[in-house]
Amino acid sequence: MLFATADRLIAVEVKGASAPSTDVVRGLFQCVKYEAVLDAETRVTGGAFDCEAVLALGGPLPASLTGLKHSLGVRVFEN
């Protein structure tokens, strides 16, 4: 999903509560990709958008992925 305001673009990657941790890892990396693409598109089109990609989880983030989340700088919304 992509949400836009006059000065902000937010991409949301969604993973259900039953998603295995491998899918959550993939979702974290998808957020990195989405944000990079939005930033690049904004530079090319001359827009003045603040771009962000976030991960929305139907359940909790597995504790084993907290370090990866911080390393990648992805904001995660749980439950």
LUMROGU-880037 format. One line per 8 residues: number of its first residue (from 0); their letters; for each residue y, x, z of N, C-alpha, C, O, CB. Coordinates in pm, 1 decimal. Atoms other than C-alpha are relative to their C-alpha. Last residue first. Glycine has a CB too. Layout:
NUM> A> Y:X:Z:Y:X:Z:Y:X:Z:Y:X:Z:Y:X:Z ~ ...
//
This chain:
78> NEFVRVGL> 32.4:136.5:-42.6:-652.7:-36.5:1624.1:90.5:-102.6:-62.8:75.8:-222.0:-36.8:8.2:-11.3:149.6 ~ 136.0:37.4:-37.8:-492.0:301.1:1560.5:-8.6:-146.8:42.2:87.3:-206.7:90.9:-49.6:89.8:113.1 ~ -10.5:121.9:-79.5:-178.5:399.3:1370.5:-141.7:-48.9:25.1:-217.0:-75.1:-68.7:87.5:-110.0:-72.0 ~ 114.1:91.7:2.0:-193.7:758.0:1249.7:29.4:-117.1:91.5:73.5:-99.3:205.0:-131.0:71.8:43.2 ~ -14.5:98.5:-105.6:100.0:982.6:1156.2:-111.3:-102.7:-14.8:-135.2:-153.9:-124.2:140.2:-67.7:-4.6 ~ 11.0:140.6:42.1:-13.3:1273.4:943.5:15.1:-90.6:120.5:-48.1:-68.8:223.9:-135.3:-26.9:-70.9 ~ -127.1:68.1:-25.5:110.8:1624.7:1017.8:1.6:-145.4:-42.9:104.9:-197.4:-84.9:110.0:71.9:-69.4 ~ -51.3:55.5:125.3:-186.3:1793.8:851.5:133.7:-71.3:18.0:203.0:-98.8:-80.0:-101.1:-96.1:-59.0
70> SHKLGTLS> -13.9:-108.5:98.8:-259.6:2019.2:1148.3:61.6:-49.3:-130.0:142.9:19.7:-191.4:-136.1:63.3:-28.8 ~ -117.6:-79.7:-35.9:-191.9:1735.4:1393.9:24.1:111.6:-101.6:138.5:138.8:-137.9:-16.8:59.6:140.6 ~ -118.1:86.0:13.5:-435.2:1497.6:1222.5:127.0:79.9:27.8:224.3:70.8:-47.1:-9.2:-121.2:96.1 ~ -27.4:8.7:143.7:-689.0:1778.8:1190.7:124.5:-83.7:-25.6:208.5:-47.9:-108.1:-120.6:-59.7:-74.8 ~ -54.0:-128.5:44.6:-666.1:1849.0:1563.9:35.1:-1.3:-147.4:139.0:51.7:-186.9:-99.0:110.9:27.7 ~ -136.8:-12.7:-50.1:-711.3:1480.9:1650.1:64.4:129.9:-47.2:180.3:129.8:-88.6:1.4:-6.7:152.8 ~ -93.5:-12.8:112.1:-1018.1:1450.0:1426.0:145.2:15.3:43.5:234.3:24.3:-40.9:-12.3:-119.6:-89.8 ~ 27.2:-124.1:72.6:-1287.2:1515.6:1690.7:97.9:23.9:-114.5:103.4:134.3:-168.6:-141.2:-2.0:-53.9
62> APLPGGLA> -61.8:-111.0:-72.8:-1132.2:1246.1:1908.9:-17.8:132.4:-73.3:67.1:221.0:-64.1:-58.8:10.3:140.3 ~ 98.3:-80.3:-72.2:-1228.2:986.0:1647.6:67.0:122.3:63.7:147.0:190.3:-0.5:-113.8:44.2:-94.9 ~ 22.1:-127.0:69.6:-916.3:784.3:1563.3:-105.6:76.6:78.8:-90.4:95.5:199.5:134.1:83.7:-13.9 ~ -63.9:-121.7:-50.3:-956.4:440.9:1720.4:-27.4:119.8:-91.0:-127.6:123.4:-162.4:-48.5:30.3:141.8 ~ 53.7:-41.8:-129.1:-1034.4:127.3:1526.0:71.3:124.4:46.5:177.4:159.0:-5.6:-151.3:24.6:-8.2 ~ 39.8:122.0:-69.0:-886.4:-66.0:1232.8:-58.5:27.4:137.1:-71.2:-64.2:218.3:-99.6:-75.8:-82.9 ~ 141.8:13.5:-30.8:-710.9:253.7:1128.3:-26.9:-131.4:72.8:49.5:-171.5:160.6:-48.1:118.7:84.6 ~ 20.2:113.5:-89.4:-374.5:280.6:955.7:-150.1:-19.9:18.3:-223.2:-40.7:-78.6:67.9:-129.8:-56.0
54> LVAECDFA> 136.2:51.9:-0.7:-299.6:622.0:805.2:-9.1:-111.1:103.1:24.9:-90.8:219.7:-103.1:112.2:30.1 ~ 62.2:17.0:-130.6:59.1:709.5:721.7:-140.3:-56.5:-17.6:-172.2:-117.3:-119.9:85.4:-92.4:90.1 ~ 127.3:69.4:14.8:239.5:845.1:416.2:-66.1:-3.3:137.1:-69.4:97.7:207.3:-92.3:69.6:-106.9 ~ 100.9:-23.0:-102.7:607.0:936.3:432.1:-125.7:-76.1:-38.9:-118.8:-181.6:-101.9:51.0:-43.9:141.0 ~ 135.9:40.8:32.5:895.8:970.7:189.8:-95.6:34.9:113.1:-86.1:141.3:174.3:-45.8:65.7:-129.8 ~ 78.8:-68.7:-101.5:1268.7:976.4:270.4:-141.6:-52.6:-18.8:-164.4:-173.0:-6.7:55.4:-25.0:148.7 ~ 89.7:67.8:-92.4:1421.6:860.0:-54.9:-58.2:97.0:102.2:-87.5:212.5:71.3:-112.1:-68.9:-76.5 ~ -33.9:-56.0:-131.9:1725.5:990.9:-237.6:-83.0:-70.1:106.7:-29.4:-128.7:200.7:152.9:-15.2:30.4
46> GGTVRTEA> -17.9:95.4:-108.9:1612.9:940.5:-594.7:31.4:70.7:130.8:12.7:191.6:144.1:-124.3:-86.2:16.1 ~ -131.8:-14.6:-60.6:1671.7:1198.9:-864.7:27.2:-99.6:110.5:142.2:-118.9:149.7:104.8:-13.2:-104.1 ~ -84.5:113.9:36.4:1377.4:1077.2:-1071.6:139.8:7.4:59.7:225.7:-75.0:28.5:-65.7:-127.8:43.6 ~ -8.5:11.7:145.4:1201.0:1413.3:-1066.1:95.9:-111.4:-41.0:172.0:-96.4:-136.6:-138.6:-25.7:-59.3 ~ -76.5:-113.0:54.6:1273.1:1483.1:-699.0:21.1:-14.6:-150.1:129.9:13.8:-200.3:-71.3:132.3:29.8 ~ -138.9:15.4:-42.2:1162.6:1133.9:-594.1:87.1:113.2:-54.7:199.3:90.0:-99.8:8.9:-4.1:153.0 ~ -58.7:104.7:83.8:842.6:1164.3:-797.2:147.6:-20.5:33.5:229.5:-40.9:-56.1:-76.8:-131.9:17.2 ~ -17.7:-53.5:135.2:763.6:1495.5:-630.3:65.7:-102.5:-91.1:156.3:-69.4:-167.5:-134.7:43.5:-58.6
38> DLVAEYKV> -107.4:-99.9:-2.6:821.7:1357.1:-280.4:29.3:53.7:-139.7:145.4:66.5:-178.6:-37.0:115.5:93.5 ~ -126.3:72.9:-17.2:609.2:1049.4:-356.2:118.7:95.1:2.2:221.5:67.4:-59.5:-2.8:-82.5:129.1 ~ -29.3:68.0:126.7:330.1:1268.9:-493.6:132.0:-76.7:10.1:213.7:-72.0:-81.9:-115.3:-96.3:-38.2 ~ -39.8:-102.1:97.6:338.9:1499.3:-190.9:37.5:-63.7:-133.6:134.8:-22.7:-196.8:-113.4:102.2:-20.4 ~ -134.6:-44.9:-35.4:334.9:1201.2:46.5:50.9:104.3:-98.4:167.9:101.7:-136.5:1.6:56.8:141.7 ~ -97.4:104.7:30.2:39.5:1044.9:-132.2:142.5:45.0:29.3:233.9:20.2:-49.5:-31.6:-125.5:79.6 ~ -18.2:11.1:144.7:-158.4:1371.2:-129.0:107.4:-103.6:-34.5:195.6:-76.5:-116.1:-132.9:-37.2:-67.6 ~ -68.1:-122.6:42.9:-109.0:1435.3:242.6:30.3:-8.3:-149.4:140.3:25.4:-193.0:-86.4:125.8:31.4
30> CQFLGRVV> -139.0:10.6:-45.0:-197.3:1072.5:313.6:80.3:122.7:-41.2:195.0:110.7:-84.1:6.0:-17.9:152.0 ~ -67.2:89.1:95.1:-513.2:1105.1:103.2:147.2:-13.8:37.1:233.2:-16.8:-51.0:-68.2:-139.3:-2.9 ~ -37.8:-81.1:116.0:-608.2:1403.5:320.9:67.1:-84.0:-109.1:154.3:-34.2:-180.4:-123.1:70.3:-57.2 ~ -103.1:-94.1:-43.1:-599.6:1187.3:633.0:47.9:85.1:-117.2:168.0:104.9:-135.4:-52.9:89.9:112.6 ~ -125.9:71.9:-13.3:-789.2:910.5:454.7:114.4:90.3:43.8:226.7:76.3:-4.6:-15.8:-112.9:98.1 ~ -49.4:20.1:136.3:-1064.9:1152.5:349.3:134.9:-72.2:2.0:223.9:-39.9:-76.6:-102.5:-80.1:-83.4 ~ -45.2:-131.6:46.3:-1103.3:1254.5:712.7:59.1:-12.4:-139.5:166.8:40.5:-166.8:-116.6:102.1:0.4 ~ -127.5:-21.7:-68.6:-1119.7:885.5:808.1:56.7:136.2:-39.1:177.3:149.2:-60.2:-17.8:-9.5:154.2
22> DTSPASAG> -102.2:79.0:70.3:-1386.8:832.0:543.6:136.7:17.8:63.6:238.3:18.9:-5.9:-37.8:-148.5:-0.9 ~ -22.4:-66.6:128.8:-1594.0:1117.9:688.5:104.4:-74.2:-83.0:183.4:-11.8:-153.8:-131.8:10.5:-78.4 ~ -101.0:-104.8:-17.0:-1542.5:966.9:1036.2:25.2:76.3:-130.2:135.1:128.0:-150.1:-43.2:97.5:109.6 ~ 52.5:-122.2:-60.9:-1730.3:655.5:928.4:107.1:109.0:4.9:205.8:103.6:-68.5:-123.0:50.0:-77.6 ~ -0.4:-115.7:90.7:-1525.5:342.7:861.3:-58.2:121.7:71.5:-18.7:152.8:183.9:144.2:30.6:-50.6 ~ 136.0:-52.5:14.7:-1632.8:54.6:1087.6:-7.5:121.5:-92.7:-116.8:168.2:-124.6:-91.2:-108.6:-52.2 ~ 53.6:-41.0:-130.1:-1282.8:-21.4:1214.4:-138.2:62.4:-12.3:-175.3:146.3:69.8:-6.1:-119.1:94.0 ~ 49.2:101.9:-91.6:-1147.9:-32.7:860.5:-59.7:57.5:127.2:-85.2:177.5:137.1:-101.9:-84.3:-68.6
14> KVEVAILR> 144.0:-15.4:-21.2:-947.9:240.5:689.5:-42.8:-100.5:106.8:21.3:-112.9:211.2:-36.7:147.4:42.5 ~ 63.9:86.1:-99.2:-601.5:182.9:544.9:-149.7:27.5:2.8:-215.1:35.2:-101.2:27.4:-149.2:-30.5 ~ 143.6:-7.1:27.3:-379.0:435.9:366.4:-68.9:-75.3:112.7:-40.7:-50.3:229.8:-51.6:150.0:-10.5 ~ 93.0:24.9:-109.8:-14.4:335.2:391.7:-142.4:3.7:-53.7:-179.1:-73.0:-142.7:29.7:-136.4:68.8 ~ 133.0:31.8:50.8:258.3:476.3:168.4:-93.1:-15.9:119.4:-86.5:61.4:214.9:-52.0:110.6:-98.3 ~ 111.0:-22.5:-93.1:611.5:460.0:306.7:-129.0:-46.5:-66.5:-145.4:-164.4:-97.7:23.2:-75.0:135.9 ~ 127.2:41.5:58.7:916.6:500.6:84.2:-110.4:34.2:99.0:-119.0:147.4:146.7:-24.8:69.0:-139.1 ~ 126.6:-47.8:-56.4:1263.7:512.8:241.2:-118.9:-55.6:-77.6:-119.4:-172.0:-117.6:-11.0:-39.1:148.2
6> DATAFLM> -0.5:-145.9:-13.9:1628.3:487.7:135.5:-132.4:58.8:49.2:-138.6:176.0:86.5:108.8:40.2:94.1 ~ -102.8:-62.6:82.2:1685.6:132.7:6.4:-6.4:152.6:5.4:35.0:219.1:-89.5:136.9:-47.1:44.1 ~ -131.7:51.5:-36.9:1357.0:15.9:150.9:99.8:73.2:-88.5:60.8:146.1:-179.7:31.7:20.5:154.9 ~ -124.2:-66.9:38.6:1008.9:58.5:12.6:120.2:-72.5:58.2:125.8:-195.3:63.9:11.9:7.9:-152.7 ~ -113.4:76.8:-48.4:654.7:-15.9:126.0:126.4:78.3:-31.9:129.9:200.6:-17.9:-11.7:-29.2:152.9 ~ -126.9:-72.4:2.2:354.0:111.9:-64.4:110.9:-94.4:43.4:126.5:-203.5:-11.4:29.2:58.6:-141.3 ~ -117.0:83.9:0.0:0.0:0.0:0.0:123.1:88.3:0.0:122.7:198.2:55.6:-0.1:-95.4:120.4
//
